[in-house]
Amino acid sequence: MRLSTRGRYAVMAMVELAARDDSAEAKAARGQVSLAEIAQAQHLSLAYLEQLFGPLRRAGLVVSTRGPGGGYRLARGAGAISIADIVAAVDEPIHATRCDEGGPGCLAGQRCLTHDLWAELGDQIRLFLEGVTLADVIEGRVLGRAIAPAVPS
């Protein structure tokens, strides 16, 4: 399972925004962060970020202010925005398989034997990303969160 550049860049940009929003200076000023600042800090393309922040804004994850001194800030606290929210906002599907329910199937219209395995992996990835927030990432609370499945008795 790989996230595309779209999903990864959106998460990187939102983490940068959350880290800046969480700083003492930002809390005092409630300032906006420009996409140019995020692009420079994360070594990302400004043009690509401009494409990503429209969907993030429409999803209610960021708010923007135009004009001099304008930019973006989180629409709600970093602890209230999951990584899955960000990935979903930029239309990044979280699938570990090419199989689609109701689609042509894996092999010439037939459901392949590994379909359930990959579908379950995709569900586990989605559940993991739903359980991790921007606050978890910026505060270093991600490692060790993966849980081994229960051993059947």
C-alpha positions as CSV (number, residue, x, y, z in Angstrom):
1,M,0.0,0.0,0.0
2,R,1.4,3.4,-1.0
3,L,0.0,6.8,-0.6
4,S,0.4,8.9,-3.7
5,T,2.3,12.1,-3.7
6,R,-1.0,13.9,-3.3
7,G,-1.8,12.3,0.0
8,R,1.8,12.4,1.4
9,Y,2.3,16.1,0.5
10,A,-1.1,17.0,2.0
11,V,-0.1,15.3,5.3
12,M,3.3,16.9,5.2
13,A,1.9,20.4,4.6
14,M,-0.8,20.0,7.3
15,V,1.8,18.8,9.8
16,E,3.9,21.9,9.1
17,L,0.8,24.1,9.5
18,A,-0.1,22.4,12.8
19,A,3.5,22.7,14.1
20,R,3.4,26.4,13.3
21,D,-0.1,26.8,14.7
22,D,1.1,25.2,17.9
23,S,4.1,27.5,18.5
24,A,3.9,30.2,21.2
25,E,4.2,33.0,18.6
26,A,1.4,31.6,16.6
27,K,-0.9,31.2,19.6
28,A,-0.2,34.8,20.6
29,A,-0.7,36.2,17.1
30,R,-3.1,33.6,15.6
31,G,-1.3,34.4,12.4
32,Q,-1.7,32.9,9.0
33,V,0.9,30.8,7.3
34,S,1.5,31.3,3.6
35,L,1.8,28.4,1.3
36,A,5.2,29.7,0.2
37,E,6.4,29.3,3.8
38,I,5.1,25.7,3.9
39,A,6.6,24.9,0.5
40,Q,10.0,26.2,1.6
41,A,10.0,24.5,5.0
42,Q,8.9,21.1,3.5
43,H,10.7,21.4,0.2
44,L,7.5,21.0,-1.7
45,S,6.2,22.6,-4.9
46,L,4.2,25.8,-4.3
47,A,2.0,25.1,-7.3
48,Y,1.3,21.6,-6.0
49,L,0.4,22.9,-2.6
50,E,-2.0,25.4,-4.2
51,Q,-3.9,22.5,-5.8
52,L,-4.1,20.6,-2.4
53,F,-5.2,23.5,-0.2
54,G,-8.5,24.0,-2.1
55,P,-9.8,20.6,-1.2
56,L,-8.4,20.9,2.4
57,R,-10.3,24.2,2.8
58,R,-13.5,22.8,1.3
59,A,-13.3,19.8,3.7
60,G,-13.2,22.3,6.6
61,L,-9.6,21.4,7.7
62,V,-8.1,24.8,7.1
63,V,-9.3,28.4,6.8
64,S,-7.8,31.0,4.6
65,T,-7.4,34.8,4.6
66,R,-6.6,36.7,1.4
67,G,-4.4,39.7,1.0
68,P,-1.2,40.9,2.6
69,G,-0.5,39.0,5.8
70,G,-3.0,36.3,4.6
71,G,-2.5,32.6,4.4
72,Y,-3.8,29.5,6.1
73,R,-4.4,28.2,9.6
74,L,-6.0,25.1,11.0
75,A,-9.8,25.2,11.1
76,R,-9.8,23.3,14.4
77,G,-7.3,22.0,16.8
78,A,-4.5,19.7,15.7
79,G,-5.9,17.0,18.1
80,A,-9.2,17.1,16.2
81,I,-7.8,16.5,12.7
82,S,-6.9,12.9,11.9
83,I,-4.5,11.9,9.2
84,A,-7.3,10.0,7.5
85,D,-9.3,13.3,7.3
86,I,-6.5,14.9,5.4
87,V,-6.0,12.0,3.0
88,A,-9.8,11.8,2.4
89,A,-10.0,15.5,1.7
90,V,-7.5,15.3,-1.2
91,D,-9.4,12.3,-2.6
92,E,-6.7,9.8,-1.9
93,P,-8.3,6.4,-1.6
94,I,-6.9,4.1,1.1
95,H,-6.9,0.8,-0.7
96,A,-4.3,-1.9,-0.7
97,T,-5.9,-3.7,-3.7
98,R,-7.0,-2.8,-7.2
99,C,-10.2,-4.8,-6.6
100,D,-13.5,-2.9,-6.4
101,E,-16.7,-4.2,-5.0
102,G,-19.2,-4.4,-7.7
103,G,-16.5,-3.8,-10.4
104,P,-15.1,-6.1,-12.9
105,G,-13.1,-7.9,-10.2
106,C,-9.6,-9.0,-9.9
107,L,-9.2,-11.6,-12.6
108,A,-11.4,-11.4,-15.6
109,G,-14.5,-10.6,-13.6
110,Q,-13.8,-13.1,-10.9
111,R,-12.9,-12.2,-7.3
112,C,-9.3,-13.3,-6.7
113,L,-8.4,-15.5,-3.7
114,T,-6.3,-12.7,-2.1
115,H,-9.1,-10.1,-2.3
116,D,-10.1,-10.3,1.3
117,L,-6.5,-10.2,2.5
118,W,-5.8,-6.9,0.7
119,A,-9.2,-5.4,1.5
120,E,-8.6,-6.1,5.2
121,L,-5.1,-4.6,5.0
122,G,-6.6,-1.4,3.5
123,D,-9.2,-1.3,6.3
124,Q,-6.4,-1.6,8.9
125,I,-4.4,1.2,7.3
126,R,-7.6,3.4,7.3
127,L,-8.3,2.6,11.0
128,F,-4.7,3.4,11.9
129,L,-4.8,6.7,10.1
130,E,-8.1,7.6,11.7
131,G,-6.5,7.0,15.1
132,V,-3.6,9.4,14.5
133,T,-4.1,13.1,14.7
134,L,-1.9,16.1,13.6
135,A,-1.2,16.6,17.3
136,D,0.1,13.0,17.7
137,V,2.5,13.6,14.8
138,I,3.9,17.0,16.0
139,E,4.2,15.7,19.5
140,G,6.0,12.5,18.5
141,R,3.2,10.1,19.6
142,V,3.1,7.8,16.6
143,L,5.8,5.2,17.1
144,G,4.5,2.1,18.9
145,R,0.9,2.6,18.0
146,A,0.6,-0.4,15.7
147,I,-1.1,-3.3,17.5
148,A,-0.6,-6.9,16.6
149,P,-3.8,-8.8,15.9
150,A,-5.2,-11.0,18.7
151,V,-4.1,-14.6,18.5
152,P,-7.2,-16.8,18.0
153,S,-7.7,-19.2,20.9
